[in-house]
């Protein structure tokens, strides 16, 4: 190893927490660009996604994880998401445990238990602090967390507004070891463009239909090819019941058209190319509780 290589630092950082505490929003703001989809609905993130930030001699490899929840045996997809999050905690240099303001639930206990078993250094990011009206409540909660997790570093943040993220990153850096970089300097994620465009479609579905449609929707990319300067994308939206198909399509196809328009705009920004997007909706009954179907859709260990 050369002297230059010895000066390099590289490490993995797991971002964990129960569903809907702002893990993906935090990752996107730490990276300065969007790679993980977000919505106000729990379980938006379903698979571990790497976000890579390289600045000078330091490379931080963030692992955005699905929210750990207590109903892990409910369906195969729930079990998959829990396994994905648990596996990420075991093999990192530091864990960022994200909690929602002063709220603490049984699901937070579940995350805390998994984090404790890992033996990895922990930073607790108390998120959405901009929405706490009474700061005395935050101070009291910080005292409670400090007593319960005496070895953890506590940092109040607002991921959405970028508040105190520099302080959070500084705390992360104290746990990053020396080592060569695993990824090229300009790479920001381990996910393919096909995966990212599928996630964009799913984000638009979730944001528009979260209250009407349960989380039994998946997106499969059937075509992704460039013809000249235009990227042609065909995406199949899978649901479990006929009624869900009707909800997504909407009256005279209006809702599906709106989902497509919003998704196409995001795709064009990401791909820096004109996009021709075609969407179809298909009923595949029971896919979310079928291990084989999940593997075919890319939900694998």
N, C-alpha and C positions, 0 to 999 in steps of 0.2 A: 504494500500500500504506500503510495507516495505521500509527501507532506501535504499536497493539495487535497488529496482524498481524506486525510485525517481531519481536516478542518471542516469537511462537510458534515451536515447533520440531517437526519431523516427519521421520521417516526410516524406511527399510526395513532390516530385519535378517534375513538368511538364516540359518537353523539347518540346518547340513549335517553329514554324516558317513556312514560306512558303515552298513549295516543293523544294527539292534538295539543301538545305543549309547545310546539313551534320549532321542532328539531330541523326540519327541512328549510324553514325560513332562516334559521340561524346559519346553516351551512351555506345557503346562497349568499347571505350577506358577508360571511367570512371570506368567501371566494371572490366576491365582487361581481358575480354573474350567476345566472340561474341554471342549475343543472337538475335540481329536484323539484318535482311538482308540489304545489301547495293548495290547500283549501281549508275551510273552517271545519270540515268534516273529519272525524277520527278515521284512522286506517287509510289515509290517502297514500302514504308510503307503504309499499308491500315488500320491497326487496332492498337488500343492502346496496348502497351506491357509493362509490368512491368519488370524493371531490379532492383534487390535487392542487395545492398552492405552493409554488416554488418562488422564493424571493432570495436572491443571492445564494448563500451557502446552505440555506435551510429549505427542506421540502417537508411540508405537512400533508399527510394523507388522511383526510377525514373520511370516516365511515358513517354515512347517514343510514340509520336503522329504522325498521318498522317499530311502531309503538308496542311495547310489551304490555299485554293485558292479561287479566285473570281467567277469562273464559277460553283457555288455550285448547280445550278439547271440543269446542263447539263444532268446528268444521275443519277440514283438511287445510284450508288456506289460513285459518287462524293459527293452527299448529305450525305451519310453515313459517309464518311471520315471527312467531315467538322463537323458533329455532334459529332463524336468521339473526335476530337481535342478540340472542344469547351467545351465538358463536362469535359475533363481532367483539363482545366484551372480553373474551378470553385471550385474544391474540393481539393486543394493542399496547402502546406505551403509556397511554393516559386515557381516562374516561371523562367525558363531559356529560354529567347527569343533569338533564334539563327538567326543571319543575315549573309549574304554572303559578306565579305569584305566591300567595300565602295558602293556596289550596293544597291539601295533602290527602290522598285517597288510598284505598287498598291496593290499587294498581301501582302507586308510588312505592308502597311497601314491597311489592313484588320486584320492582326494578332495583330497589336498594339491596334486597337480598341477593340478587344476581351479581350486582356490582361488588358487594362484600366478598362473595365467593371467589371473585377473580383475583383479588390481591393486588390490583392495579391502582396506581395513584388516581385520586378522584377530584375533579373540580365540579362543584354544584353551581350551575347557572340558573339563578332565579329569574325566569323570563317574564316578559310583559309587565315589568315594574312601572312603566309609564301609565298603566291602567289602575294602579293602586292609589286610591284617593287619600287614605290616611297612612302616612309614612310610619307612624308609631306601630301600626300592624306589621309592616315590613320589618322593622327593627326587632319586634318581639319574635317574629318567625325566624329571623336570622339567628337570634339567640338559641331558639329551640333546635335549629339545624346544627348549630355549632356544638351543642351539647350531645346531640345524637351522633354526629359525624365529626369527632374532634380532629381527625387527621385530614379531613377534606378542606379544600380552599373554597370559600363562598364568594361568588361574584354576582351581584344583581345586574341584570342586563335588560335591554329591549332589543330583541333581534330585528323586529320590523323597522325600528327607527335607528338602528345601528349604535345604540347607546352602550358605552363601556365595553365594546367588542375588542378595542385595542388592549384594554386591561385583561380581558379574557385570553386573548392570544398570547400576551406576555406571560401569563401564568402557564399556558400550555407549553410554551417554549422551554420552561425550566425542566420539563420532563422528557425532552427530545434528545435522544442519544446521538453520538457521532456515528456516521455511516454514510456510505455512498447513496446517491439518489436512485430510486427504483424506476422513476418515470422521466421521460424527456421534459425539459424545462417548459415547453409550450403545451403540454398535455394537461387537461383539467378534469378529466373523468376517465374511468375504465369502461364506460358504457358506449355502445355503438350508436350511430345516428338512427338506425332502425328502432332501437329500444327507446331512444329519447323522443322520437316523433310519436311512438305509440303512447308514451306517458303524457305527451301534450294533449292527445285526444282524450285520454282518460281524465286528465285534469279538467278539461272543459265540461265533460259529462258530470263529473263530481260537483263542480262549482254550480252548474245550472240545476242539477237534479238531486242534489244530496238529500233534500227533505222528502222527495217523491220516490227516489230509487235507492233501495238498499245497496250494499257494496258488492252485489252479485253481477258486476259488469267487468269485462276484460276486453283488451284491444289486441288484435293480432294483425301484424303488417304482412300483407300478401304480396305487395309489389313495392319496390323502392329502387327506382332507376332514373338515371339522367339521360335525357335526350336533348343534346345541345346544351342550352343554358337553363333548361327547365327540368325540375325534379318531379317525376310522376310517382305519386304515393297512393296505394289502395289499402284501406284499413277496414278490417272486419270487427265490428263491435259485438261481443258475445254477451247475452243475457240468459237468465234461467227460465223465464216465463213469458208467455205471449203478452201479458199485460205490460211487462217491462219494455218489451219491444215497441208497443204502441206509445208508451210514455216518451221514449227516446226519439221516435220518429216525429211525434207531435201531429197536430192537425195539419193536413195537407203537406206534411214533411217539413213544416216550418222550424221545428226545434232541431231536427237533425241538420238542417241547412245552417242554422245559427251556430251550432257546435262546430261544423265544418269551417265556417268563415273565421271564427275565433282561433281555431287550431291552425288554420293555414297561415294566418298572420304571424303567429308565434314561430311556426316552422320556417317561414321565409326569413325572419330575423335571425334564427339560429343557423340556418343553412346558407344564408346570404345568397339566396337563389329564388327565382320564381318557382312556385309550387302549384301543381295541379293535383288536388286532393279529392279522392272518391271514397265515400263512406257507405258501408252496408251494415245492417243489423241482422243478427241471426240468433235464434234460440238454441242453446245447447244446455239441456237440462242437467242440473246437478254438477256443473263443472267445478264449482268452488269447494265441493266435498269429495272430489275424485282425484286421488294422487296421480294417476296416469294422465288425466286431462291437464292437471297443473304442470306436470313436467313438460308436456307438449307445448304449453304456453310460456315456458321459460322459467317457471317457478321450481327451481331445483336447488339442491344444497350448494 
